[in-house]
Every structure is written in structure tokens, then in C-alpha cells.
Amino acid sequence: MISSFNGRRGVLYFSPFKPTEPYAIAGGIVVVPSGGLMLPMHGGASHWMSRSHFVAQSDCPDDVVMKQFRDWLIFDCFVMMNSHGAAHYDDNRHVFEVIDNPDDDCNVRNAVDYSDVVAFLVGSHAGKPEGLPARSYADLYQAFLDLSPRMRSAIEWFVSQPPSPRRLDPLYGRYWGLQHMIILIEELIGVPPDCEAEPAICKSCGRKPPRHHKVSRMDWLREELERRMEAKPLVDEYVLLIEKGISIRNKMSHRPHFDRSVRPVMKPRERTSYDASRAIREFKSDTYALEAMLVALQRVAHDLLVGEAFKIKHFRQPPILNVAVIG
């Protein structure tokens, strides 16, 4: 019974989903579902969010519990598709409180069976794609704890995607998000090996040139994607998106770069869509295209992370952004 945890202290947590019953994970931690509510967001609207409590062992000091909670929050945001968790943490919404759940086991809305959450991990909570293994929430959490510091940092970097809605710079905005994702993708792809040959000393200045890579960065990018993925047309789309993202990042790194795009004027009932190719062509002038490219790069980074961190290969088509004017 959920009410059996009443009187215990836990850290309040908001997310789209929660377990159907108190759920134990590594370290003696229990995630206790605690109903849900309509939670105001920075944009002015309210969204339904599930409430849970992160309950650690009773003799654990508060500062240790908060450190454990922060690590778990990073994991839960990544696995359970919680795009608001980092902002809530930034807003200090995750506080200690005494659990007081009613005897009717609270609201069961968005309660999930945590015995297999792979569908959520690969971004398909409506239905698990065929051919993927079953992995429980507890199993994935233990795998997360066992990851190298490099991979843990990569997942944290992904879930902390900037900017926070209340700090959105209208002249910069999504370009920071693009740079954020490209940094992560390049970290996951790595760099090509150095050439073993010793560089010859320059006859003019007498300095030794820096070492160079055996292959170009772009050739290495394609080789690495082909090694990890099977569908060549999908590799081609990923390469085009990443190359354009790198080009944008390079310009931002060396001179001022602002978002000069605008939302195109559309007639009532008009519809249009943005695939990866259109996003790449029109992102400089069209805000919807820029947004489509950012979302596509987020998906690329996410699927690469899932493959490397949890050994689950599921590479998806870059999403198509559909836009319509109601009227």
C-alpha cells in the first residue's frame, strides 16, 4: 500500500510518469507514487504532472540524500522522458516533505509498470518497438550507476539542455541548444586517430607542425555512424544534420551569431511540414525550420546515447515538424 509510507520523509518529484506502487531501486531507495496535479509552467500554461517521493534509508543525512536524488533525477529524466525535471530542480521545487498519501492509493493516472521501461527509454511510450529487449527500471538504474564518469556526464549534459524557459534569449535562443547538442554528439562520436608519422619541421620558421588525424573529421563521423547503425539512408540524414550543426557551432565559436529567423506568415487552415532537409535549407530565415533542426539533433544525440550507455540500438528517423494555423 502506498499509504504505508505515510509519515516518512521524502524528496518531492514531478514527472510525466510514476510507478504503480512503491518501487525499490539500488541503494535502499524507494520511489513512492503520490498522485498528481496540474502544475504551472514557465510559459503560463499548466500541465498534468505525476507526483512521487524519493525515499532514502531513514538514517541517511539530508545532504547525502539530496546528492543521491540529483543523480537519480538525471537518470529518471533521461529514461522516463521528463523534459521538465532539470528546470524544476533549478526552481528548487524538489524539497523534503512528510508523505501523506490517502488510503485510496492516490491517483493512478500515468502510473507505469516499471518491470519493463525500454519503450520510454527509446522515446516510444505509446508502444514498444519490436525486437528490443525487456529491461526493468531498477536494472537500468543499476546500469546507470555502473557507467563511467564520462557517460554519466554525457547523460547529465543531455537532460540539462539549455536554455531554461525564463532565461530564453530571443536573439540567441535555439542556437545555444544546437551548440549544446553538437558538443554532446562530438563527445559520443569521438575523434579520429592521429597519424603516427612524425611531422616534418617547417623550413621557414623552424617550428614543428601539430600532429594531424589519419582521416578527416567528417569521414570519421560517417565511419562511426555506419559502424553503429545499419540503415545507410538514415546514416546519410544523420551526417547531413550533424555536419550542418558543426558548421553552425564553428561560426558561433569565433564571432557573434544571432537568431534572425522569423515565423512565416500563414493563412488560416494552412498546413506545412519540416523534414530534416527543409530544416537545413531554411533554418536561417524560418523559425520553424530552426526548431525542427534542433529537435532532430536532440533525437540523434538521444539515440546515440541510448546505444552507447545502455547497449540498446534503436535509431529513429529525424522527426518531421508539422505546423498548422487554426481558423
C-alpha positions in Angstrom: 0.0 0.0 0.0 1.2 3.5 -0.9 -0.2 4.8 2.4 2.2 2.6 4.3 4.9 5.2 3.6 2.9 7.9 5.3 4.9 9.7 7.9 8.2 9.0 6.2 10.2 11.9 4.8 10.9 12.0 1.0 12.0 14.4 -1.7 9.1 15.6 -3.8 9.5 15.0 -7.5 7.3 15.9 -10.5 7.4 13.9 -13.8 5.0 12.8 -16.5 5.0 9.2 -15.2 5.3 7.4 -11.9 5.4 3.7 -10.7 2.1 1.9 -10.0 3.3 1.1 -6.5 6.3 1.9 -4.2 9.3 0.7 -6.2 12.7 -0.2 -4.8 16.0 0.6 -6.6 19.7 0.3 -5.7 21.0 1.9 -2.5 17.9 1.1 -0.4 15.9 3.8 -2.3 12.2 3.6 -2.8 10.2 5.7 -5.4 6.8 6.2 -3.9 3.9 7.4 -6.2 1.9 10.2 -4.7 -0.8 11.1 -7.1 -0.5 14.1 -9.4 -1.7 17.7 -10.1 -1.9 20.4 -12.7 1.5 22.2 -12.4 2.1 25.7 -13.7 4.9 26.0 -16.2 7.1 29.0 -17.2 5.2 29.5 -20.4 2.0 30.3 -18.5 0.1 27.1 -19.2 -0.3 24.2 -16.7 0.5 20.5 -17.4 -0.6 17.4 -15.6 2.4 16.1 -13.7 2.7 13.0 -11.6 4.0 13.3 -8.0 6.4 10.9 -6.5 8.6 10.9 -3.4 12.2 9.8 -3.4 12.6 8.0 -0.1 16.1 7.0 1.1 17.1 5.0 4.1 16.0 6.7 7.3 19.5 7.1 8.8 20.8 8.8 5.7 21.8 12.5 6.2 19.8 15.1 4.2 22.9 16.3 2.2 23.7 12.7 1.1 20.0 12.1 0.2 20.0 15.2 -2.0 23.1 14.1 -3.8 21.5 10.7 -4.4 18.4 12.4 -5.5 20.2 14.6 -8.0 21.9 11.5 -9.6 18.6 9.7 -9.7 16.8 12.7 -11.2 19.3 12.8 -14.1 18.6 9.1 -14.7 14.8 9.4 -14.5 14.7 12.5 -16.8 16.6 10.6 -19.4 14.8 7.2 -19.2 11.3 8.4 -18.5 11.1 11.3 -21.0 10.9 14.1 -18.3 11.9 17.2 -20.1 10.9 19.4 -17.2 13.0 17.8 -14.4 16.1 19.9 -14.8 14.1 23.2 -14.7 12.1 22.0 -11.6 15.4 21.3 -9.9 16.7 24.7 -10.9 13.5 26.2 -9.4 14.0 24.4 -6.1 10.7 22.5 -6.5 12.2 19.3 -5.2 12.0 19.7 -1.4 11.8 17.4 1.6 8.3 16.8 2.9 6.5 14.3 5.1 4.5 11.8 2.9 0.7 11.9 3.5 -1.0 9.9 0.8 -4.7 8.9 1.1 -5.7 5.3 1.6 -7.2 5.0 -1.9 -3.6 4.7 -3.3 -3.8 8.2 -4.8 -4.4 9.0 -8.4 -3.4 6.2 -10.8 -3.2 8.5 -13.9 0.1 7.9 -15.8 1.1 5.1 -13.5 3.6 2.8 -15.3 4.6 -0.8 -14.8 8.4 -0.4 -14.1 9.1 -4.1 -14.9 9.9 -3.0 -18.5 10.5 0.6 -19.4 12.5 0.2 -22.6 9.7 1.8 -24.6 10.2 5.0 -22.6 14.0 4.8 -22.9 13.8 4.8 -26.7 11.1 7.5 -26.8 8.2 5.4 -27.7 6.0 5.1 -24.6 2.8 4.5 -26.7 4.2 1.1 -27.8 7.4 -0.8 -27.5 9.1 -1.3 -30.9 9.6 -4.9 -32.0 12.9 -6.6 -31.4 14.0 -4.6 -28.3 14.9 -6.4 -25.0 12.9 -6.1 -21.8 14.7 -4.0 -19.1 13.3 -3.0 -15.8 13.6 0.4 -14.3 15.7 -1.0 -11.5 18.0 -2.8 -13.9 18.6 0.3 -16.0 19.2 2.4 -12.9 21.9 0.0 -11.7 23.4 0.1 -15.3 23.4 3.9 -15.0 25.3 3.8 -11.7 27.8 1.4 -13.2 28.6 3.8 -16.2 31.9 5.5 -16.5 32.0 9.2 -15.3 32.3 10.2 -19.0 29.0 8.5 -19.9 27.2 9.7 -16.7 28.3 13.3 -17.6 27.0 12.8 -21.2 23.6 11.9 -19.9 23.6 14.8 -17.5 24.6 17.1 -20.3 21.6 15.8 -22.4 19.0 16.3 -19.7 20.3 19.8 -18.8 19.6 21.2 -22.3 19.5 25.0 -22.3 18.1 27.4 -22.2 15.7 27.5 -19.2 12.4 29.0 -20.4 12.7 32.0 -18.2 16.2 32.8 -19.4 15.4 32.4 -23.1 17.3 35.0 -25.1 15.2 35.9 -28.1 18.2 36.9 -30.1 20.2 33.7 -29.4 17.7 31.1 -28.1 17.8 27.9 -30.1 21.3 28.4 -31.4 22.5 27.7 -27.9 20.5 24.5 -27.9 22.2 23.5 -31.3 25.6 24.1 -29.9 24.8 22.1 -26.7 23.7 19.1 -28.8 26.7 19.2 -31.1 29.1 19.3 -28.2 27.5 16.1 -26.9 27.3 14.4 -30.3 31.0 15.0 -31.0 31.9 13.7 -27.5 30.0 10.5 -28.3 31.4 10.1 -31.8 35.0 10.8 -30.7 37.9 12.0 -32.9 39.8 10.0 -35.5 43.2 8.5 -34.5 46.3 10.6 -35.0 48.7 9.8 -37.9 51.8 8.1 -36.5 54.2 9.9 -38.8 56.4 12.5 -37.2 55.6 15.9 -38.6 58.5 17.5 -40.6 60.0 20.7 -39.2 59.0 23.8 -41.1 62.0 25.0 -43.2 60.8 28.6 -43.0 60.2 29.1 -39.2 61.8 26.0 -37.7 58.7 25.0 -35.8 57.2 21.5 -35.8 53.6 21.4 -37.1 51.0 19.8 -34.9 50.0 16.2 -35.5 47.1 15.5 -37.8 44.4 12.9 -37.9 44.6 9.9 -40.3 41.2 10.7 -41.7 39.1 13.9 -41.8 36.6 14.6 -39.0 33.7 14.3 -41.5 34.9 10.9 -42.9 35.3 9.7 -39.3 31.8 10.8 -38.5 30.4 8.7 -41.3 32.5 5.7 -40.5 31.4 5.8 -36.8 27.7 6.2 -37.7 27.9 3.3 -40.2 29.6 1.2 -37.5 26.8 1.8 -35.0 23.8 1.9 -37.4 22.6 -0.4 -40.2 20.3 1.7 -42.4 22.5 3.7 -44.9 19.8 6.2 -45.8 19.4 7.0 -42.1 23.2 7.4 -41.8 23.1 10.0 -44.7 20.4 12.0 -42.9 22.3 11.9 -39.6 25.5 13.0 -41.3 23.8 16.0 -43.0 22.3 17.2 -39.7 25.5 16.8 -37.7 27.6 18.5 -40.4 25.3 21.5 -40.5 25.2 21.6 -36.7 29.0 21.5 -36.6 29.2 24.3 -39.1 26.8 26.5 -37.0 28.8 25.7 -33.8 32.1 26.7 -35.5 30.7 30.1 -36.6 29.3 30.7 -33.1 32.7 29.9 -31.5 34.5 32.6 -33.5 32.2 35.5 -33.9 28.8 36.9 -32.7 25.9 34.8 -34.0 22.2 35.7 -33.5 18.9 34.2 -34.4 17.4 36.3 -37.2 14.7 33.9 -38.2 11.0 34.7 -38.1 7.9 32.7 -38.1 6.5 32.7 -41.7 3.1 34.2 -42.3 0.5 31.5 -42.9 -3.2 31.7 -43.9 -5.9 30.2 -41.7 -6.2 26.4 -42.1 -2.8 26.4 -43.9 -0.5 23.4 -43.1 3.1 22.8 -43.7 5.8 20.4 -42.5 9.6 20.5 -42.0 11.7 17.4 -42.5 15.5 17.4 -42.0 16.3 18.5 -45.5 13.9 21.5 -45.3 15.2 22.4 -41.9 18.8 22.5 -43.1 17.8 24.7 -46.1 15.7 27.3 -44.3 16.8 27.5 -40.7 18.5 30.9 -41.1 15.2 32.6 -42.0 12.4 30.3 -40.8 12.0 29.8 -37.0 10.0 26.6 -37.5 12.9 25.2 -39.6 15.4 26.2 -36.9 13.2 24.5 -34.3 12.9 21.4 -36.5 16.7 21.1 -36.8 17.2 21.4 -33.0 14.6 18.7 -32.3 16.2 16.5 -35.0 19.7 16.9 -33.4 18.3 16.1 -30.0 16.9 12.9 -31.3 20.3 12.0 -32.9 22.1 12.7 -29.6 19.5 10.7 -27.6 19.7 7.6 -29.8 23.5 7.6 -29.8 23.4 7.9 -26.0 21.0 5.0 -25.6 23.1 2.8 -27.8 26.4 3.6 -26.0 25.2 3.8 -22.4 22.6 1.0 -22.3 23.6 -1.1 -25.4 20.2 -0.8 -27.0 20.4 0.1 -30.7 17.3 1.9 -31.8 18.0 4.7 -34.3 14.9 6.7 -35.4 14.2 8.8 -38.4 14.6 12.5 -37.7 11.2 13.8 -36.7 9.0 15.9 -39.1 7.7 19.1 -37.5 4.1 19.8 -38.6 2.7 23.3 -38.4 -0.9 24.4 -38.9 -2.9 27.6 -38.5 -6.3 27.1 -36.8 -9.1 29.2 -38.2 
